[in-house]
Amino acid sequence: MGKTALLVRFLEGTFQTTKTTIGIDFRIKHVELNGSSIQLNIWDTAGQERFRSITKAYFRGAQIICLIYDVSDRKSFEAIHYWHGQIAQVQQKPMILVGNKCDMFIAVSPTEGQALADQLQIPFILTSAKHNYNVDALFEQVCMLAEKLPIKTVPPKSKRKCCVF
């Protein structure tokens, strides 16, 4: 689905074809938005079925969740219902639907992605890590959602923490 490539593009400003994530990877980035400092604690989870039980454990700690699918892979799009259901069982979390790899052959149209986002009542964005399309816009949306969350940490009021899953 390219989740790791999106993160590398956002964090390092480069595009790398990456190996499949095994289990969970964790990264941090500090972002300034509207005068607030937001610390993004980003959990990059494996998308393969064999890691589903591990991945579910991280839902509880996440504050914002990006549901990412590959626009060139209909199966990954169809799996969004499963992941949304799993997250909803744990608790309500702000989510964003992300159609990634929009630079490739399109098996899932933007209209279908928007329709699913409308059905789930969450924002939708198309991205491409390869062409750096909407990568910053995605994380800006994440930060704007984080700004609306109550501060759950003890730092000064201008500092917010956000877990993105």
Secondary structure, 3 states (H helix, E strand, C coil): CCHHHHHHHHHHCCCCCCCCCCCEEEEEEEEEECCEEEEEEEEEECCCHHHHHHHHCCCCCCCEEEEEEECCCHHHHHHHHHHHHHHHHHCCCCEEEEEECCCCCCCCCHHHHHHHHHHHCCCEEECECCCCECHHHHHHHHHHHHHHCCCCCCCCCCEEEEEEC
